[in-house]
Amino acid sequence: MNHRYISGAIVLASAAALLATAGGSSSASPNTAASTPAVSTKAGSAGAAGAAAWKPCYLPAGYKHFFKLDSAKNVRGKTVVSVTPETCKVNTENDEDVVYTPSGPARSLAFASGASVKVLKGATIVKVAPKWLVNHQLDNSPYFYYCVNGQSQITSMQEIYHP
């Protein structure tokens, strides 16, 4: 009987420790693997995330996804970007506190004919050709919202402004 009592207590203590560990920092989304850290646009926000309330980032009408632009290159006359899908959430108490978390593996996407690309020059949005991404440095962050067509080609993308 004593062994059963002790075994039950150990199981309960283990379950409580597991729950406490799982409920740890809210700076990463629940489906994020431990090996893929969240990236914050504001220094120190990932550590201070425990007390704040978070909500998903707003996507403008027509846009369905977020990604981090890893690189861009020309492949047989077409611009191809390497991107990492991301989830995004914002601190409801401070909208400048934004956290991006990888939501899938990096992949390559080409642009559809006539694709719209908008990047930031300071706080102003300017339209550029997709090939502009190959030889230019972004002024702000590598985070974009974007749309793809049925052939998984980018039809539009816009850099996200974070003050």
Chimera marker file (.cmm) of the C-alpha trace (Angstrom):
<marker_set name="trace">
<marker id="1" x="0.000" y="0.000" z="0.000" r="1" g="1" b="0" radius="0.5"/>
<marker id="2" x="2.795" y="2.424" z="0.799" r="1" g="1" b="0" radius="0.5"/>
<marker id="3" x="4.405" y="1.765" z="-2.577" r="1" g="1" b="0" radius="0.5"/>
<marker id="4" x="1.156" y="2.598" z="-4.363" r="1" g="1" b="0" radius="0.5"/>
<marker id="5" x="0.794" y="5.815" z="-2.389" r="1" g="1" b="0" radius="0.5"/>
<marker id="6" x="4.382" y="6.850" z="-3.155" r="1" g="1" b="0" radius="0.5"/>
<marker id="7" x="4.021" y="5.907" z="-6.843" r="1" g="1" b="0" radius="0.5"/>
<marker id="8" x="0.804" y="7.935" z="-7.090" r="1" g="1" b="0" radius="0.5"/>
<marker id="9" x="2.462" y="10.940" z="-5.448" r="1" g="1" b="0" radius="0.5"/>
<marker id="10" x="5.386" y="10.719" z="-7.881" r="1" g="1" b="0" radius="0.5"/>
<marker id="11" x="3.028" y="10.546" z="-10.868" r="1" g="1" b="0" radius="0.5"/>
<marker id="12" x="1.089" y="13.583" z="-9.604" r="1" g="1" b="0" radius="0.5"/>
<marker id="13" x="4.300" y="15.545" z="-8.948" r="1" g="1" b="0" radius="0.5"/>
<marker id="14" x="5.600" y="14.664" z="-12.421" r="1" g="1" b="0" radius="0.5"/>
<marker id="15" x="2.325" y="15.766" z="-14.017" r="1" g="1" b="0" radius="0.5"/>
<marker id="16" x="2.411" y="19.061" z="-12.089" r="1" g="1" b="0" radius="0.5"/>
<marker id="17" x="6.021" y="19.681" z="-13.168" r="1" g="1" b="0" radius="0.5"/>
<marker id="18" x="5.114" y="18.909" z="-16.779" r="1" g="1" b="0" radius="0.5"/>
<marker id="19" x="2.192" y="21.354" z="-16.675" r="1" g="1" b="0" radius="0.5"/>
<marker id="20" x="4.378" y="24.044" z="-15.128" r="1" g="1" b="0" radius="0.5"/>
<marker id="21" x="7.030" y="23.533" z="-17.813" r="1" g="1" b="0" radius="0.5"/>
<marker id="22" x="4.483" y="23.559" z="-20.644" r="1" g="1" b="0" radius="0.5"/>
<marker id="23" x="2.936" y="26.762" z="-19.345" r="1" g="1" b="0" radius="0.5"/>
<marker id="24" x="6.333" y="28.550" z="-19.240" r="1" g="1" b="0" radius="0.5"/>
<marker id="25" x="7.079" y="31.508" z="-21.539" r="1" g="1" b="0" radius="0.5"/>
<marker id="26" x="4.347" y="32.812" z="-23.786" r="1" g="1" b="0" radius="0.5"/>
<marker id="27" x="6.853" y="34.324" z="-26.221" r="1" g="1" b="0" radius="0.5"/>
<marker id="28" x="6.618" y="31.325" z="-28.545" r="1" g="1" b="0" radius="0.5"/>
<marker id="29" x="3.489" y="29.835" z="-29.996" r="1" g="1" b="0" radius="0.5"/>
<marker id="30" x="2.323" y="26.519" z="-28.527" r="1" g="1" b="0" radius="0.5"/>
<marker id="31" x="3.149" y="24.560" z="-31.685" r="1" g="1" b="0" radius="0.5"/>
<marker id="32" x="6.729" y="25.806" z="-31.904" r="1" g="1" b="0" radius="0.5"/>
<marker id="33" x="9.511" y="23.291" z="-31.487" r="1" g="1" b="0" radius="0.5"/>
<marker id="34" x="12.065" y="24.054" z="-28.777" r="1" g="1" b="0" radius="0.5"/>
<marker id="35" x="14.832" y="24.212" z="-31.398" r="1" g="1" b="0" radius="0.5"/>
<marker id="36" x="13.175" y="27.062" z="-33.372" r="1" g="1" b="0" radius="0.5"/>
<marker id="37" x="13.206" y="30.191" z="-31.219" r="1" g="1" b="0" radius="0.5"/>
<marker id="38" x="10.778" y="33.064" z="-31.606" r="1" g="1" b="0" radius="0.5"/>
<marker id="39" x="12.167" y="36.321" z="-32.957" r="1" g="1" b="0" radius="0.5"/>
<marker id="40" x="10.988" y="39.575" z="-31.501" r="1" g="1" b="0" radius="0.5"/>
<marker id="41" x="11.042" y="42.939" z="-33.225" r="1" g="1" b="0" radius="0.5"/>
<marker id="42" x="11.668" y="44.690" z="-29.919" r="1" g="1" b="0" radius="0.5"/>
<marker id="43" x="14.635" y="44.012" z="-27.639" r="1" g="1" b="0" radius="0.5"/>
<marker id="44" x="13.720" y="42.221" z="-24.447" r="1" g="1" b="0" radius="0.5"/>
<marker id="45" x="10.118" y="41.507" z="-25.360" r="1" g="1" b="0" radius="0.5"/>
<marker id="46" x="10.480" y="37.739" z="-25.478" r="1" g="1" b="0" radius="0.5"/>
<marker id="47" x="11.529" y="37.662" z="-21.823" r="1" g="1" b="0" radius="0.5"/>
<marker id="48" x="8.777" y="40.031" z="-20.700" r="1" g="1" b="0" radius="0.5"/>
<marker id="49" x="6.086" y="38.089" z="-22.521" r="1" g="1" b="0" radius="0.5"/>
<marker id="50" x="4.813" y="36.200" z="-19.470" r="1" g="1" b="0" radius="0.5"/>
<marker id="51" x="2.697" y="39.059" z="-18.055" r="1" g="1" b="0" radius="0.5"/>
<marker id="52" x="1.382" y="40.428" z="-21.359" r="1" g="1" b="0" radius="0.5"/>
<marker id="53" x="-1.663" y="39.385" z="-23.348" r="1" g="1" b="0" radius="0.5"/>
<marker id="54" x="-0.933" y="38.378" z="-26.938" r="1" g="1" b="0" radius="0.5"/>
<marker id="55" x="-3.116" y="38.184" z="-30.052" r="1" g="1" b="0" radius="0.5"/>
<marker id="56" x="-2.438" y="37.118" z="-33.644" r="1" g="1" b="0" radius="0.5"/>
<marker id="57" x="-1.099" y="39.859" z="-35.905" r="1" g="1" b="0" radius="0.5"/>
<marker id="58" x="-3.523" y="41.569" z="-38.273" r="1" g="1" b="0" radius="0.5"/>
<marker id="59" x="-3.360" y="40.558" z="-41.947" r="1" g="1" b="0" radius="0.5"/>
<marker id="60" x="-4.639" y="43.130" z="-44.468" r="1" g="1" b="0" radius="0.5"/>
<marker id="61" x="-7.500" y="42.095" z="-46.750" r="1" g="1" b="0" radius="0.5"/>
<marker id="62" x="-6.363" y="39.667" z="-49.429" r="1" g="1" b="0" radius="0.5"/>
<marker id="63" x="-3.211" y="38.519" z="-47.622" r="1" g="1" b="0" radius="0.5"/>
<marker id="64" x="-3.209" y="35.086" z="-46.020" r="1" g="1" b="0" radius="0.5"/>
<marker id="65" x="0.323" y="34.380" z="-44.730" r="1" g="1" b="0" radius="0.5"/>
<marker id="66" x="3.454" y="35.761" z="-43.080" r="1" g="1" b="0" radius="0.5"/>
<marker id="67" x="7.029" y="34.860" z="-43.975" r="1" g="1" b="0" radius="0.5"/>
<marker id="68" x="10.593" y="35.823" z="-43.270" r="1" g="1" b="0" radius="0.5"/>
<marker id="69" x="12.527" y="36.608" z="-46.445" r="1" g="1" b="0" radius="0.5"/>
<marker id="70" x="15.765" y="34.650" z="-46.165" r="1" g="1" b="0" radius="0.5"/>
<marker id="71" x="17.236" y="35.426" z="-49.608" r="1" g="1" b="0" radius="0.5"/>
<marker id="72" x="16.415" y="36.234" z="-53.224" r="1" g="1" b="0" radius="0.5"/>
<marker id="73" x="18.150" y="35.169" z="-56.442" r="1" g="1" b="0" radius="0.5"/>
<marker id="74" x="17.618" y="34.934" z="-60.186" r="1" g="1" b="0" radius="0.5"/>
<marker id="75" x="17.047" y="31.414" z="-61.499" r="1" g="1" b="0" radius="0.5"/>
<marker id="76" x="16.790" y="31.086" z="-65.280" r="1" g="1" b="0" radius="0.5"/>
<marker id="77" x="15.468" y="34.622" z="-65.635" r="1" g="1" b="0" radius="0.5"/>
<marker id="78" x="12.930" y="34.371" z="-62.792" r="1" g="1" b="0" radius="0.5"/>
<marker id="79" x="13.221" y="35.812" z="-59.323" r="1" g="1" b="0" radius="0.5"/>
<marker id="80" x="13.045" y="33.125" z="-56.642" r="1" g="1" b="0" radius="0.5"/>
<marker id="81" x="12.966" y="33.813" z="-52.921" r="1" g="1" b="0" radius="0.5"/>
<marker id="82" x="13.859" y="31.527" z="-50.055" r="1" g="1" b="0" radius="0.5"/>
<marker id="83" x="11.345" y="32.088" z="-47.268" r="1" g="1" b="0" radius="0.5"/>
<marker id="84" x="10.462" y="30.701" z="-43.868" r="1" g="1" b="0" radius="0.5"/>
<marker id="85" x="6.728" y="30.592" z="-43.014" r="1" g="1" b="0" radius="0.5"/>
<marker id="86" x="6.046" y="32.439" z="-39.761" r="1" g="1" b="0" radius="0.5"/>
<marker id="87" x="3.283" y="32.994" z="-37.280" r="1" g="1" b="0" radius="0.5"/>
<marker id="88" x="3.015" y="36.446" z="-35.795" r="1" g="1" b="0" radius="0.5"/>
<marker id="89" x="1.577" y="37.754" z="-32.571" r="1" g="1" b="0" radius="0.5"/>
<marker id="90" x="1.454" y="41.180" z="-31.010" r="1" g="1" b="0" radius="0.5"/>
<marker id="91" x="1.380" y="42.314" z="-27.400" r="1" g="1" b="0" radius="0.5"/>
<marker id="92" x="-2.058" y="43.826" z="-26.731" r="1" g="1" b="0" radius="0.5"/>
<marker id="93" x="-0.516" y="46.256" z="-24.240" r="1" g="1" b="0" radius="0.5"/>
<marker id="94" x="2.249" y="47.470" z="-26.617" r="1" g="1" b="0" radius="0.5"/>
<marker id="95" x="1.642" y="47.116" z="-30.359" r="1" g="1" b="0" radius="0.5"/>
<marker id="96" x="5.337" y="47.695" z="-31.079" r="1" g="1" b="0" radius="0.5"/>
<marker id="97" x="6.096" y="44.417" z="-29.296" r="1" g="1" b="0" radius="0.5"/>
<marker id="98" x="5.753" y="41.764" z="-32.024" r="1" g="1" b="0" radius="0.5"/>
<marker id="99" x="6.990" y="38.161" z="-32.001" r="1" g="1" b="0" radius="0.5"/>
<marker id="100" x="7.536" y="36.005" z="-35.096" r="1" g="1" b="0" radius="0.5"/>
<marker id="101" x="7.844" y="32.252" z="-34.762" r="1" g="1" b="0" radius="0.5"/>
<marker id="102" x="8.803" y="29.843" z="-37.571" r="1" g="1" b="0" radius="0.5"/>
<marker id="103" x="5.808" y="27.686" z="-38.484" r="1" g="1" b="0" radius="0.5"/>
<marker id="104" x="7.385" y="25.425" z="-41.079" r="1" g="1" b="0" radius="0.5"/>
<marker id="105" x="10.579" y="24.647" z="-42.970" r="1" g="1" b="0" radius="0.5"/>
<marker id="106" x="12.219" y="27.124" z="-45.337" r="1" g="1" b="0" radius="0.5"/>
<marker id="107" x="11.120" y="26.815" z="-48.949" r="1" g="1" b="0" radius="0.5"/>
<marker id="108" x="11.630" y="28.512" z="-52.301" r="1" g="1" b="0" radius="0.5"/>
<marker id="109" x="8.902" y="30.430" z="-54.114" r="1" g="1" b="0" radius="0.5"/>
<marker id="110" x="8.954" y="32.064" z="-57.542" r="1" g="1" b="0" radius="0.5"/>
<marker id="111" x="6.988" y="35.156" z="-58.533" r="1" g="1" b="0" radius="0.5"/>
<marker id="112" x="3.977" y="35.023" z="-60.817" r="1" g="1" b="0" radius="0.5"/>
<marker id="113" x="4.004" y="37.255" z="-63.889" r="1" g="1" b="0" radius="0.5"/>
<marker id="114" x="3.017" y="40.799" z="-62.876" r="1" g="1" b="0" radius="0.5"/>
<marker id="115" x="3.547" y="40.178" z="-59.161" r="1" g="1" b="0" radius="0.5"/>
<marker id="116" x="3.285" y="43.178" z="-56.838" r="1" g="1" b="0" radius="0.5"/>
<marker id="117" x="6.144" y="43.735" z="-54.376" r="1" g="1" b="0" radius="0.5"/>
<marker id="118" x="6.107" y="46.547" z="-51.830" r="1" g="1" b="0" radius="0.5"/>
<marker id="119" x="9.017" y="47.350" z="-49.531" r="1" g="1" b="0" radius="0.5"/>
<marker id="120" x="9.717" y="50.058" z="-47.012" r="1" g="1" b="0" radius="0.5"/>
<marker id="121" x="11.992" y="53.042" z="-47.546" r="1" g="1" b="0" radius="0.5"/>
<marker id="122" x="12.025" y="54.386" z="-44.009" r="1" g="1" b="0" radius="0.5"/>
<marker id="123" x="8.332" y="54.456" z="-43.070" r="1" g="1" b="0" radius="0.5"/>
<marker id="124" x="7.128" y="54.859" z="-46.683" r="1" g="1" b="0" radius="0.5"/>
<marker id="125" x="5.914" y="51.913" z="-48.755" r="1" g="1" b="0" radius="0.5"/>
<marker id="126" x="7.296" y="51.804" z="-52.312" r="1" g="1" b="0" radius="0.5"/>
<marker id="127" x="6.540" y="49.402" z="-55.146" r="1" g="1" b="0" radius="0.5"/>
<marker id="128" x="9.507" y="47.551" z="-56.656" r="1" g="1" b="0" radius="0.5"/>
<marker id="129" x="9.987" y="44.818" z="-59.245" r="1" g="1" b="0" radius="0.5"/>
<marker id="130" x="10.570" y="41.346" z="-57.745" r="1" g="1" b="0" radius="0.5"/>
<marker id="131" x="14.120" y="41.345" z="-59.202" r="1" g="1" b="0" radius="0.5"/>
<marker id="132" x="14.918" y="44.380" z="-57.013" r="1" g="1" b="0" radius="0.5"/>
<marker id="133" x="15.060" y="41.990" z="-54.028" r="1" g="1" b="0" radius="0.5"/>
<marker id="134" x="18.088" y="40.187" z="-55.482" r="1" g="1" b="0" radius="0.5"/>
<marker id="135" x="20.614" y="43.038" z="-55.243" r="1" g="1" b="0" radius="0.5"/>
<marker id="136" x="19.212" y="45.352" z="-52.582" r="1" g="1" b="0" radius="0.5"/>
<marker id="137" x="19.200" y="45.431" z="-48.803" r="1" g="1" b="0" radius="0.5"/>
<marker id="138" x="15.891" y="45.943" z="-47.001" r="1" g="1" b="0" radius="0.5"/>
<marker id="139" x="15.714" y="49.061" z="-44.830" r="1" g="1" b="0" radius="0.5"/>
<marker id="140" x="13.414" y="47.601" z="-42.176" r="1" g="1" b="0" radius="0.5"/>
<marker id="141" x="12.802" y="43.930" z="-41.343" r="1" g="1" b="0" radius="0.5"/>
<marker id="142" x="12.743" y="40.734" z="-43.394" r="1" g="1" b="0" radius="0.5"/>
<marker id="143" x="9.085" y="40.058" z="-42.537" r="1" g="1" b="0" radius="0.5"/>
<marker id="144" x="6.330" y="40.169" z="-45.169" r="1" g="1" b="0" radius="0.5"/>
<marker id="145" x="2.745" y="39.225" z="-45.699" r="1" g="1" b="0" radius="0.5"/>
<marker id="146" x="2.036" y="37.592" z="-49.036" r="1" g="1" b="0" radius="0.5"/>
<marker id="147" x="-0.401" y="35.814" z="-51.358" r="1" g="1" b="0" radius="0.5"/>
<marker id="148" x="0.229" y="32.898" z="-53.692" r="1" g="1" b="0" radius="0.5"/>
<marker id="149" x="-1.712" y="31.578" z="-56.675" r="1" g="1" b="0" radius="0.5"/>
<marker id="150" x="-2.698" y="27.974" z="-57.418" r="1" g="1" b="0" radius="0.5"/>
<marker id="151" x="0.813" y="27.220" z="-58.719" r="1" g="1" b="0" radius="0.5"/>
<marker id="152" x="2.422" y="28.357" z="-55.413" r="1" g="1" b="0" radius="0.5"/>
<marker id="153" x="3.815" y="31.493" z="-57.052" r="1" g="1" b="0" radius="0.5"/>
<marker id="154" x="3.846" y="34.795" z="-55.190" r="1" g="1" b="0" radius="0.5"/>
<marker id="155" x="1.272" y="37.190" z="-56.618" r="1" g="1" b="0" radius="0.5"/>
<marker id="156" x="1.792" y="39.956" z="-54.060" r="1" g="1" b="0" radius="0.5"/>
<marker id="157" x="3.915" y="40.619" z="-51.019" r="1" g="1" b="0" radius="0.5"/>
<marker id="158" x="4.440" y="43.596" z="-48.734" r="1" g="1" b="0" radius="0.5"/>
<marker id="159" x="7.098" y="44.259" z="-46.132" r="1" g="1" b="0" radius="0.5"/>
<marker id="160" x="5.699" y="44.752" z="-42.644" r="1" g="1" b="0" radius="0.5"/>
<marker id="161" x="6.421" y="48.029" z="-40.861" r="1" g="1" b="0" radius="0.5"/>
<marker id="162" x="7.444" y="47.813" z="-37.218" r="1" g="1" b="0" radius="0.5"/>
<marker id="163" x="8.334" y="51.101" z="-35.495" r="1" g="1" b="0" radius="0.5"/>
<link id1="1" id2="2" r="1" g="1" b="0" radius="0.2"/>
<link id1="2" id2="3" r="1" g="1" b="0" radius="0.2"/>
<link id1="3" id2="4" r="1" g="1" b="0" radius="0.2"/>
<link id1="4" id2="5" r="1" g="1" b="0" radius="0.2"/>
<link id1="5" id2="6" r="1" g="1" b="0" radius="0.2"/>
<link id1="6" id2="7" r="1" g="1" b="0" radius="0.2"/>
<link id1="7" id2="8" r="1" g="1" b="0" radius="0.2"/>
<link id1="8" id2="9" r="1" g="1" b="0" radius="0.2"/>
<link id1="9" id2="10" r="1" g="1" b="0" radius="0.2"/>
<link id1="10" id2="11" r="1" g="1" b="0" radius="0.2"/>
<link id1="11" id2="12" r="1" g="1" b="0" radius="0.2"/>
<link id1="12" id2="13" r="1" g="1" b="0" radius="0.2"/>
<link id1="13" id2="14" r="1" g="1" b="0" radius="0.2"/>
<link id1="14" id2="15" r="1" g="1" b="0" radius="0.2"/>
<link id1="15" id2="16" r="1" g="1" b="0" radius="0.2"/>
<link id1="16" id2="17" r="1" g="1" b="0" radius="0.2"/>
<link id1="17" id2="18" r="1" g="1" b="0" radius="0.2"/>
<link id1="18" id2="19" r="1" g="1" b="0" radius="0.2"/>
<link id1="19" id2="20" r="1" g="1" b="0" radius="0.2"/>
<link id1="20" id2="21" r="1" g="1" b="0" radius="0.2"/>
<link id1="21" id2="22" r="1" g="1" b="0" radius="0.2"/>
<link id1="22" id2="23" r="1" g="1" b="0" radius="0.2"/>
<link id1="23" id2="24" r="1" g="1" b="0" radius="0.2"/>
<link id1="24" id2="25" r="1" g="1" b="0" radius="0.2"/>
<link id1="25" id2="26" r="1" g="1" b="0" radius="0.2"/>
<link id1="26" id2="27" r="1" g="1" b="0" radius="0.2"/>
<link id1="27" id2="28" r="1" g="1" b="0" radius="0.2"/>
<link id1="28" id2="29" r="1" g="1" b="0" radius="0.2"/>
<link id1="29" id2="30" r="1" g="1" b="0" radius="0.2"/>
<link id1="30" id2="31" r="1" g="1" b="0" radius="0.2"/>
<link id1="31" id2="32" r="1" g="1" b="0" radius="0.2"/>
<link id1="32" id2="33" r="1" g="1" b="0" radius="0.2"/>
<link id1="33" id2="34" r="1" g="1" b="0" radius="0.2"/>
<link id1="34" id2="35" r="1" g="1" b="0" radius="0.2"/>
<link id1="35" id2="36" r="1" g="1" b="0" radius="0.2"/>
<link id1="36" id2="37" r="1" g="1" b="0" radius="0.2"/>
<link id1="37" id2="38" r="1" g="1" b="0" radius="0.2"/>
<link id1="38" id2="39" r="1" g="1" b="0" radius="0.2"/>
<link id1="39" id2="40" r="1" g="1" b="0" radius="0.2"/>
<link id1="40" id2="41" r="1" g="1" b="0" radius="0.2"/>
<link id1="41" id2="42" r="1" g="1" b="0" radius="0.2"/>
<link id1="42" id2="43" r="1" g="1" b="0" radius="0.2"/>
<link id1="43" id2="44" r="1" g="1" b="0" radius="0.2"/>
<link id1="44" id2="45" r="1" g="1" b="0" radius="0.2"/>
<link id1="45" id2="46" r="1" g="1" b="0" radius="0.2"/>
<link id1="46" id2="47" r="1" g="1" b="0" radius="0.2"/>
<link id1="47" id2="48" r="1" g="1" b="0" radius="0.2"/>
<link id1="48" id2="49" r="1" g="1" b="0" radius="0.2"/>
<link id1="49" id2="50" r="1" g="1" b="0" radius="0.2"/>
<link id1="50" id2="51" r="1" g="1" b="0" radius="0.2"/>
<link id1="51" id2="52" r="1" g="1" b="0" radius="0.2"/>
<link id1="52" id2="53" r="1" g="1" b="0" radius="0.2"/>
<link id1="53" id2="54" r="1" g="1" b="0" radius="0.2"/>
<link id1="54" id2="55" r="1" g="1" b="0" radius="0.2"/>
<link id1="55" id2="56" r="1" g="1" b="0" radius="0.2"/>
<link id1="56" id2="57" r="1" g="1" b="0" radius="0.2"/>
<link id1="57" id2="58" r="1" g="1" b="0" radius="0.2"/>
<link id1="58" id2="59" r="1" g="1" b="0" radius="0.2"/>
<link id1="59" id2="60" r="1" g="1" b="0" radius="0.2"/>
<link id1="60" id2="61" r="1" g="1" b="0" radius="0.2"/>
<link id1="61" id2="62" r="1" g="1" b="0" radius="0.2"/>
<link id1="62" id2="63" r="1" g="1" b="0" radius="0.2"/>
<link id1="63" id2="64" r="1" g="1" b="0" radius="0.2"/>
<link id1="64" id2="65" r="1" g="1" b="0" radius="0.2"/>
<link id1="65" id2="66" r="1" g="1" b="0" radius="0.2"/>
<link id1="66" id2="67" r="1" g="1" b="0" radius="0.2"/>
<link id1="67" id2="68" r="1" g="1" b="0" radius="0.2"/>
<link id1="68" id2="69" r="1" g="1" b="0" radius="0.2"/>
<link id1="69" id2="70" r="1" g="1" b="0" radius="0.2"/>
<link id1="70" id2="71" r="1" g="1" b="0" radius="0.2"/>
<link id1="71" id2="72" r="1" g="1" b="0" radius="0.2"/>
<link id1="72" id2="73" r="1" g="1" b="0" radius="0.2"/>
<link id1="73" id2="74" r="1" g="1" b="0" radius="0.2"/>
<link id1="74" id2="75" r="1" g="1" b="0" radius="0.2"/>
<link id1="75" id2="76" r="1" g="1" b="0" radius="0.2"/>
<link id1="76" id2="77" r="1" g="1" b="0" radius="0.2"/>
<link id1="77" id2="78" r="1" g="1" b="0" radius="0.2"/>
<link id1="78" id2="79" r="1" g="1" b="0" radius="0.2"/>
<link id1="79" id2="80" r="1" g="1" b="0" radius="0.2"/>
<link id1="80" id2="81" r="1" g="1" b="0" radius="0.2"/>
<link id1="81" id2="82" r="1" g="1" b="0" radius="0.2"/>
<link id1="82" id2="83" r="1" g="1" b="0" radius="0.2"/>
<link id1="83" id2="84" r="1" g="1" b="0" radius="0.2"/>
<link id1="84" id2="85" r="1" g="1" b="0" radius="0.2"/>
<link id1="85" id2="86" r="1" g="1" b="0" radius="0.2"/>
<link id1="86" id2="87" r="1" g="1" b="0" radius="0.2"/>
<link id1="87" id2="88" r="1" g="1" b="0" radius="0.2"/>
<link id1="88" id2="89" r="1" g="1" b="0" radius="0.2"/>
<link id1="89" id2="90" r="1" g="1" b="0" radius="0.2"/>
<link id1="90" id2="91" r="1" g="1" b="0" radius="0.2"/>
<link id1="91" id2="92" r="1" g="1" b="0" radius="0.2"/>
<link id1="92" id2="93" r="1" g="1" b="0" radius="0.2"/>
<link id1="93" id2="94" r="1" g="1" b="0" radius="0.2"/>
<link id1="94" id2="95" r="1" g="1" b="0" radius="0.2"/>
<link id1="95" id2="96" r="1" g="1" b="0" radius="0.2"/>
<link id1="96" id2="97" r="1" g="1" b="0" radius="0.2"/>
<link id1="97" id2="98" r="1" g="1" b="0" radius="0.2"/>
<link id1="98" id2="99" r="1" g="1" b="0" radius="0.2"/>
<link id1="99" id2="100" r="1" g="1" b="0" radius="0.2"/>
<link id1="100" id2="101" r="1" g="1" b="0" radius="0.2"/>
<link id1="101" id2="102" r="1" g="1" b="0" radius="0.2"/>
<link id1="102" id2="103" r="1" g="1" b="0" radius="0.2"/>
<link id1="103" id2="104" r="1" g="1" b="0" radius="0.2"/>
<link id1="104" id2="105" r="1" g="1" b="0" radius="0.2"/>
<link id1="105" id2="106" r="1" g="1" b="0" radius="0.2"/>
<link id1="106" id2="107" r="1" g="1" b="0" radius="0.2"/>
<link id1="107" id2="108" r="1" g="1" b="0" radius="0.2"/>
<link id1="108" id2="109" r="1" g="1" b="0" radius="0.2"/>
<link id1="109" id2="110" r="1" g="1" b="0" radius="0.2"/>
<link id1="110" id2="111" r="1" g="1" b="0" radius="0.2"/>
<link id1="111" id2="112" r="1" g="1" b="0" radius="0.2"/>
<link id1="112" id2="113" r="1" g="1" b="0" radius="0.2"/>
<link id1="113" id2="114" r="1" g="1" b="0" radius="0.2"/>
<link id1="114" id2="115" r="1" g="1" b="0" radius="0.2"/>
<link id1="115" id2="116" r="1" g="1" b="0" radius="0.2"/>
<link id1="116" id2="117" r="1" g="1" b="0" radius="0.2"/>
<link id1="117" id2="118" r="1" g="1" b="0" radius="0.2"/>
<link id1="118" id2="119" r="1" g="1" b="0" radius="0.2"/>
<link id1="119" id2="120" r="1" g="1" b="0" radius="0.2"/>
<link id1="120" id2="121" r="1" g="1" b="0" radius="0.2"/>
<link id1="121" id2="122" r="1" g="1" b="0" radius="0.2"/>
<link id1="122" id2="123" r="1" g="1" b="0" radius="0.2"/>
<link id1="123" id2="124" r="1" g="1" b="0" radius="0.2"/>
<link id1="124" id2="125" r="1" g="1" b="0" radius="0.2"/>
<link id1="125" id2="126" r="1" g="1" b="0" radius="0.2"/>
<link id1="126" id2="127" r="1" g="1" b="0" radius="0.2"/>
<link id1="127" id2="128" r="1" g="1" b="0" radius="0.2"/>
<link id1="128" id2="129" r="1" g="1" b="0" radius="0.2"/>
<link id1="129" id2="130" r="1" g="1" b="0" radius="0.2"/>
<link id1="130" id2="131" r="1" g="1" b="0" radius="0.2"/>
<link id1="131" id2="132" r="1" g="1" b="0" radius="0.2"/>
<link id1="132" id2="133" r="1" g="1" b="0" radius="0.2"/>
<link id1="133" id2="134" r="1" g="1" b="0" radius="0.2"/>
<link id1="134" id2="135" r="1" g="1" b="0" radius="0.2"/>
<link id1="135" id2="136" r="1" g="1" b="0" radius="0.2"/>
<link id1="136" id2="137" r="1" g="1" b="0" radius="0.2"/>
<link id1="137" id2="138" r="1" g="1" b="0" radius="0.2"/>
<link id1="138" id2="139" r="1" g="1" b="0" radius="0.2"/>
<link id1="139" id2="140" r="1" g="1" b="0" radius="0.2"/>
<link id1="140" id2="141" r="1" g="1" b="0" radius="0.2"/>
<link id1="141" id2="142" r="1" g="1" b="0" radius="0.2"/>
<link id1="142" id2="143" r="1" g="1" b="0" radius="0.2"/>
<link id1="143" id2="144" r="1" g="1" b="0" radius="0.2"/>
<link id1="144" id2="145" r="1" g="1" b="0" radius="0.2"/>
<link id1="145" id2="146" r="1" g="1" b="0" radius="0.2"/>
<link id1="146" id2="147" r="1" g="1" b="0" radius="0.2"/>
<link id1="147" id2="148" r="1" g="1" b="0" radius="0.2"/>
<link id1="148" id2="149" r="1" g="1" b="0" radius="0.2"/>
<link id1="149" id2="150" r="1" g="1" b="0" radius="0.2"/>
<link id1="150" id2="151" r="1" g="1" b="0" radius="0.2"/>
<link id1="151" id2="152" r="1" g="1" b="0" radius="0.2"/>
<link id1="152" id2="153" r="1" g="1" b="0" radius="0.2"/>
<link id1="153" id2="154" r="1" g="1" b="0" radius="0.2"/>
<link id1="154" id2="155" r="1" g="1" b="0" radius="0.2"/>
<link id1="155" id2="156" r="1" g="1" b="0" radius="0.2"/>
<link id1="156" id2="157" r="1" g="1" b="0" radius="0.2"/>
<link id1="157" id2="158" r="1" g="1" b="0" radius="0.2"/>
<link id1="158" id2="159" r="1" g="1" b="0" radius="0.2"/>
<link id1="159" id2="160" r="1" g="1" b="0" radius="0.2"/>
<link id1="160" id2="161" r="1" g="1" b="0" radius="0.2"/>
<link id1="161" id2="162" r="1" g="1" b="0" radius="0.2"/>
<link id1="162" id2="163" r="1" g="1" b="0" radius="0.2"/>
</marker_set>
